[in-house]
């Protein structure tokens, strides 16, 4: 797929163009592609793992219990769902909500990077391990890096990457919910901060999608 820049107004047209995607095995069992939802001009973008049962049926990310918690967390910092943009690494539901497979991520990640390029958020909050690993380029588990922002280059732009626990992990764990609420309280300050200038784009555009500093890899946990 071309890596030419996309205008924000083209986001809806782009969603329509991928609605019949058949690049991987997930197309066989899905109800519909769950592209993303929210403001195309959002300064804050959330990236989760993959659609679940309710998302697959409604075509909107985070509409189940985890989505309700996400909306509550947003309200706690003075935001609504309509103020942000929400997407997933995968656009189709994996069977039985299993973990995304490497080849599925590889086939689908271009869609996510193009969304980031079109929306131009100042802060991208990753929810859980899979989104954090993909967008940071590091194999560090969310338990180690949650609440620790970093500046990375995504789609040729400098953004704040902010790893968070997935809301699903905090639904029935009060202590984790407290941590998630505390991490959320830092988001307004991250959105308002000044960012460094983008790093020079290399000859191969795909290399500019994520350009963090490498760190030693560790074993990933579920959350």
N, C-alpha and C positions, 0 to 999 in steps of 0.2 A: 504494500500500500504506500502511496506517496506520502512524503513527510512535509509537503508544502504547507505553509502557515494557513490556519483556518480562522476566519472572522467569527466573532461570537454569534452573529446572526445566522451563521450556517449550522449551528449546533442541532437545531431541530431537523434540518434536512439531512444532516449526517446520521442522526438517530434513525430516520426512516430508511436510510441506505443500508443500515446494518440489521434491520428488523428480520431479514430472512437469512442471516448468516448461517452457513453450514460448514465452517472451517474445521470443526472438531466434533467428536462423538456426542457432545452434550446436546447438539441440535436435535438428535433423535428422540429425546425424552422430555424436552421442555414444552411448556404451554406457549411461552412467548419470550422474546429477548427483553431483559430488564436493563434498559440502557442507562437510566439515571434520572434524577428529578431535582427541581429547585431552580434557583435564580441563575441564569446564564451569565450574570455579572457579579456573582458572589465573590467576596474577598476570602471566604472560608469554605473549603471543600472537604468533605469526609469521604474516605475510601475504605470500604469494608472488604469482605472476603468473596462472597457469592450470594445470589438470591436463595431464599428458602422457599418453603411451600406457599406461604401467603404472597410473597413477592412474585413468584412464578405465576400465580393466578391473577394478580392485579396489575402486574407490569410495572410496579413501583418499588424501589428499594426501601428496606427498613419499615415495613408496615405491620410487622408482628409485635410481640411483646418487647423485643429489643428495640424496635423502632419507637414504641411509646416511651421507653426509658430515655432514648436519645432525645426525643422532643422535650422531655422533662428536664434533662440536663441543659439543653439549649435555653429553655425558659429561665433557668437559673442564672444565665449570663446575659439575659435580656434579648435573646434571639428566638426566632421561629423557624420552622422548617423552610418557609418561603424565602428566608434571608440567606440560606446557604445552598450549596449543591451537594447532593449525595449520590455516590456511585459505588460500584464494586469492581474488584479485580476481574472476576468472571461475570459475564452478562447473562449466563444461563445457569439454571439450578443443577448442581451435581446430583446424581441419583442418591436418595436417602440422606441428602445433605452431607455427603462424605467430603473429605478434604479435596481441594483442587489438585489436579495432577500437573506435573511440570509441563507436559506438552499442551495441556489446556491453557495454562497461563501464557505460554509462549504464543499460542494462536490468538489469544484475546487481549494481550497487554497493549497492542497498538491502539485499540479503541480507547482505552483509558488514557494513554498518553495524549491522544488527539483531543480528548475532552479537556484535559488540563491545559493544553495549548490554546484551546478556544476560550475557556472560561477565564484564564489568567488570574487564578486566586493568589492572594498574598500568603495564605497559610493552607497547607494540606495536612489534615489530621488523619492519620492512618489508624484503623480500628482492628487491632489484633495482629497476629504474626505474619500472615501471608501478604497483606498490603504493606506492612512495615518492611519486610524483607525485600519486596520487589522495588519499592520506591527509594529505599535507602541504599540498596545495593550491598547490604551487610547481612550476615547470617546471625544476627544477635536477637535473642528471644525478647518478646515484649515485656517480660518480667524485669529484664535488665534495663530496658531503654525507655519505658513509659515515662511521660512527663519530661523528657529530655529533648528539647528542640535542637534542630540543626539546620543550617542553610545548605540547600542543594540546588543544582540546576536541573530543572525539568522542562522539557520542550523549549530549551534555549533561554529560559527565564529563571531568575533567582527566586526561590520560594522558601518559606519556613516549613520544614517537615516536622510534624509533631506527633509522635507515636502515643497511642492511647490503648487501654484495654478495650476489647470488644464489649459493648453493652450486654451481650448475652452472657458473658462471664460474670457479670455483676448482678444479674437478676435475682439470684438466690444466695448471694454472698455479701452480707452487710459490710464487712471489712473492705472488700474489693470495691464496693460501691462508694465508700468513703474516699478511697484513693482516686477513683474516677472523678468524683465530684471536685476533689481538690485539684486534679490535673485540669479539669474544665475551667476552673476559675482563672487560670493563667492565659486562656485563649484570647480575651480582649487585648491584653498587652502585646501578645505576639502579632496580632493583626495590625496593630498601630505602629510597630517598630519599623525603622528604616532598614532596607536590605542592601547588601553589597551589590555592585554591578555584576551582571551575568559574566560567566567565564566565556572566553572565546569558543565559538562553535567549531568543532573539528570537521575534517573533510567528510566524515561519515556521520550524518545527522543523528542516527540512532544512538551514537555514543554520547550525545548531549542530553539525552533524556534524564539520566541520573548520573551525577558526578560527585559522589561523596568521597570522603577519605576512608581508605580501607582499614578495617580492624580485624583482629583474630576472630575466626568463626567459632561459635559454640553451638551445642545441641539445642534445638528449638523445642519448646514445650507447647502445650495446646494454647495457652494464653500468655 
